[in-house]
Amino acid sequence: MKKEEHSPIKMESLADAHRAFGLLKPQHPLVSLVNGSYTQVDATKMAHYHVLGFYKVSYKPALKGKLKYGQSYYDFDEGGLLFASPGQIVGNEENDISACSEFTLLIHPDFFLGYPLAKNIRQYGFFSYSTRETLHLSEEEKTTIFEIFKMIEKELASRIDDFSQDVVISQIELLLNYANRFYKRQFITRKAINHDLLQKLETVMDQYFAENTSANKGLPTVAYLAEQVNLTPSYLSDMLRSLVGQNAQQYIHDKLIEKAKEDLSTTRLTVREVAYALGFEHSQSFSKLFKLKTNLSPLEFRRSFN
């Protein structure tokens, strides 16, 4: 018998989220911290997917449980810090209390209005990472993150005054900056895995050119490249920055120029034909990129071999 499917529940407000999981009304309408160590969550409702209307930062402990994020699943046997932003779909596939978070921070975007973080939060790429790319914390890192969670919790439980919002926003920014630092560490400590991914990227690009995919489908995109290695575009770009000092778009451009140099130096194809074979709609766009990357026009580059 086919398992019953549930439509995602829209959670526009923090009150919606608290109500959906059987929690008391949040102390603040725009920011809430749920401490799973002493807050009882209604696990029977955890099976429903939900569309977020707010930012969510949660720590999943070393407990079993499948969590759905978009079209993918992640097994939280190792535990980790998960970030999600408004408009994303999250939720549990199975009715399993072990999928509950130890800490969950919910922040409505309106809480940041009038503060630089309202704009700067978009710079934290990990809000668009998938659960496959969760932040795994060392014990020391976990202690640091938990201390910040507890500071936020204490401030939210205190008497509200003129400085309350300033303090909480500063604490949230501190949390995000530490997460940014720890993600950079994760890229470094997982270099062996990431170098394997680099080799796979090389193979994907080689096949794209060898199979003449460019001529049929156009220029390779960051989204295409990320899909081939089972990563989100933002994680792929951040990983490449850490490994080779360039984002995914710059990586693709370098590979295009490498292939262009090969064609210009070893074939009789015209500049226009080389451009179209690489996937450029207009040869002028190709010539402009080539000049930008090499300080030579395609014809000048070709003449250097004659």
C-alpha positions in Angstrom: 0.0 0.0 0.0 1.3 3.4 -1.0 2.4 5.6 1.9 0.2 8.6 2.4 1.7 11.8 1.1 1.4 15.1 3.0 1.4 18.5 1.4 3.9 20.9 2.9 2.6 23.0 5.7 3.3 26.8 5.2 4.8 28.3 8.3 4.7 32.1 7.7 5.3 33.1 11.3 7.2 31.7 14.3 3.8 31.3 16.0 2.8 28.9 13.2 5.9 26.9 13.8 5.5 26.7 17.6 1.8 25.8 17.1 2.6 23.1 14.5 5.0 21.3 16.9 2.9 21.7 20.0 5.1 24.4 21.6 4.1 27.3 23.7 3.7 30.7 22.0 7.2 32.3 21.3 8.3 34.9 23.8 9.1 37.2 20.9 7.1 37.2 17.7 10.2 37.5 15.4 12.9 35.4 17.1 12.7 32.2 19.1 15.2 29.7 20.4 13.9 26.2 21.2 16.1 24.2 23.6 15.3 20.5 22.9 16.9 19.3 26.1 13.9 20.5 28.1 11.3 21.5 25.6 8.9 18.7 24.5 8.3 18.7 20.8 5.2 16.9 19.4 7.0 14.2 17.4 3.8 13.0 15.8 3.7 16.2 13.7 7.3 16.0 12.7 6.5 13.9 9.6 4.9 16.8 7.8 7.1 18.8 5.4 6.9 22.5 6.0 7.8 25.6 3.9 9.7 28.2 6.0 8.8 31.8 6.2 11.8 32.5 8.3 15.5 31.6 8.9 16.2 28.4 10.8 19.5 27.3 12.4 19.4 24.0 14.2 21.8 21.5 15.7 20.9 17.8 15.1 22.7 15.6 17.6 24.3 12.2 17.0 20.9 10.4 16.7 19.4 8.5 13.8 16.7 10.0 11.7 16.0 11.1 8.1 15.4 14.7 7.3 14.1 15.8 4.0 15.6 19.0 2.5 14.3 19.8 -1.0 14.6 16.5 -2.9 17.4 15.0 -0.8 17.8 13.2 2.5 20.5 13.2 5.1 21.2 10.7 7.9 22.1 12.5 11.1 24.1 9.7 12.6 27.0 12.1 13.0 25.1 15.2 14.0 25.6 18.7 12.6 24.5 22.3 12.2 21.8 22.9 9.6 20.9 26.3 8.1 17.7 27.0 6.1 16.2 30.2 4.8 12.7 31.5 3.9 11.0 29.6 1.0 12.8 26.3 1.6 11.1 23.1 2.3 12.2 21.0 5.3 10.7 18.2 7.3 10.9 14.6 8.3 10.1 11.5 6.3 9.5 9.3 9.2 7.8 9.8 12.5 11.0 9.6 14.6 11.7 11.6 17.7 15.4 11.1 17.1 15.2 13.6 14.3 14.5 16.4 16.8 17.0 19.2 17.2 18.9 19.9 20.4 18.8 23.6 19.6 16.7 25.4 17.1 16.9 29.1 16.4 14.1 30.7 14.3 14.4 34.3 13.0 11.8 36.1 10.9 13.4 38.4 8.3 11.6 41.4 9.8 13.7 41.1 12.9 16.7 42.3 10.9 15.0 45.4 9.4 17.0 48.5 10.0 20.2 46.6 10.7 23.0 45.8 8.3 22.4 42.1 8.8 19.1 42.4 6.8 21.3 42.7 3.7 24.5 41.0 4.9 22.8 37.7 5.8 22.7 36.9 2.1 26.5 36.7 2.1 26.3 33.6 4.2 26.2 31.0 1.5 25.5 28.1 3.8 21.8 29.1 4.1 21.5 27.6 0.6 23.5 24.5 1.3 21.7 21.2 1.3 21.7 18.8 4.3 24.4 16.7 2.5 26.6 19.7 3.1 25.7 20.3 6.8 28.4 21.7 9.1 30.0 18.9 11.2 31.4 20.3 14.4 34.3 19.2 16.6 33.6 19.0 20.3 35.4 22.3 20.8 33.4 23.9 18.0 30.2 22.4 19.3 30.9 24.0 22.8 31.4 27.4 21.2 28.1 27.2 19.2 26.2 25.9 22.2 27.5 28.8 24.3 26.1 31.3 21.7 22.8 29.5 21.6 22.6 29.7 25.4 23.5 33.4 25.3 20.6 34.1 22.9 18.3 32.0 25.0 19.2 33.9 28.2 18.8 37.3 26.5 15.4 36.3 25.1 14.3 35.2 28.5 15.4 38.5 30.1 13.4 41.7 30.5 13.1 43.5 27.1 14.7 46.9 27.0 16.0 49.4 24.4 19.1 47.2 23.9 17.5 43.8 23.6 17.3 43.7 19.8 20.8 45.1 19.4 22.2 42.4 21.7 20.3 39.5 20.1 21.3 40.5 16.6 24.9 40.8 17.6 24.7 37.3 19.0 23.1 35.9 15.9 25.9 37.6 13.8 28.5 36.0 16.1 26.9 32.6 15.5 26.9 33.1 11.7 30.5 34.3 11.7 31.7 31.3 13.7 29.7 29.0 11.4 31.5 30.7 8.5 34.8 30.0 10.1 34.0 26.4 10.8 32.8 25.8 7.3 36.2 27.0 6.0 37.8 24.6 8.4 35.6 21.8 7.0 36.7 22.5 3.5 40.3 22.2 4.6 39.9 19.1 6.8 38.0 17.3 4.0 40.6 18.1 1.3 41.0 14.5 0.3 37.3 14.2 -0.5 37.3 17.6 -2.1 40.3 16.7 -4.3 38.3 13.7 -5.5 35.5 16.1 -6.4 38.0 18.3 -8.3 39.0 15.3 -10.4 35.3 14.5 -11.0 34.8 18.1 -12.1 37.6 17.8 -14.6 36.0 14.7 -16.0 32.6 16.3 -16.3 34.1 19.3 -18.2 36.2 17.1 -20.4 33.1 15.0 -21.3 31.1 18.2 -21.9 33.5 19.3 -24.6 34.3 15.8 -26.0 30.7 14.9 -26.5 30.0 18.3 -28.2 27.4 19.1 -25.5 28.4 22.8 -25.6 27.3 23.1 -29.3 23.9 21.6 -28.5 23.1 22.9 -25.0 25.2 26.1 -24.8 27.8 27.1 -22.2 28.1 24.8 -19.1 26.5 26.4 -16.1 27.3 26.4 -12.4 23.9 24.6 -11.8 24.8 21.9 -14.3 28.2 21.4 -12.9 26.9 21.3 -9.3 24.3 18.7 -10.3 26.9 16.4 -11.8 28.8 16.2 -8.5 25.7 16.1 -6.3 26.3 19.5 -4.6 24.4 22.8 -4.4 25.9 25.6 -6.5 26.7 27.7 -3.5 28.6 24.9 -1.7 30.5 24.1 -4.9 31.6 27.7 -5.3 32.7 27.9 -1.7 34.6 24.6 -1.9 36.4 25.8 -5.1 37.3 29.1 -3.5 38.9 27.2 -0.7 40.7 24.7 -2.9 41.7 26.7 -6.0 40.9 30.3 -5.1 38.1 30.8 -7.6 34.3 30.3 -7.6 32.5 27.9 -9.9 31.8 30.5 -12.6 35.4 31.5 -12.7 36.4 27.8 -12.8 34.1 27.2 -15.8 35.5 30.3 -17.6 39.1 29.0 -17.1 38.1 25.6 -18.5 36.5 27.3 -21.5 39.7 29.3 -22.2 41.8 26.2 -21.9 39.7 24.4 -24.5 39.6 27.5 -26.7 43.4 27.7 -26.6 43.6 24.1 -27.6 41.2 24.6 -30.6 42.9 27.8 -31.7 46.4 26.3 -31.7 45.7 22.9 -33.1 42.8 23.3 -35.6 41.8 25.4 -38.5 38.4 26.4 -37.0 37.6 30.1 -37.3 37.2 32.1 -34.2 33.4 32.1 -34.8 33.4 28.3 -35.1 35.5 27.9 -31.9 33.1 30.1 -30.1 30.0 28.2 -31.2 31.6 24.9 -30.5 32.2 26.0 -26.9 28.6 27.1 -26.6 28.7 30.8 -27.0 25.7 32.3 -28.8 27.8 35.2 -30.1 31.4 35.1 -31.0 31.9 38.7 -29.7 31.1 37.4 -26.2 33.8 34.7 -26.6 36.3 37.2 -27.9 35.7 39.5 -25.0 36.1 36.7 -22.4 39.2 35.4 -24.1 40.8 38.9 -24.1 39.9 39.4 -20.5 41.6 36.1 -19.5 44.6 36.2 -21.7 45.2 39.9 -22.6 45.1 38.7 -26.3 42.4 38.5 -28.8 41.7 34.9 -30.2 43.4 35.9 -33.5 46.4 37.4 -31.7 46.7 34.2 -29.7 46.6 32.1 -32.9 49.1 34.2 -34.7 51.6 33.6 -31.8 51.8 30.0 -33.0 52.6 30.8 -36.6 
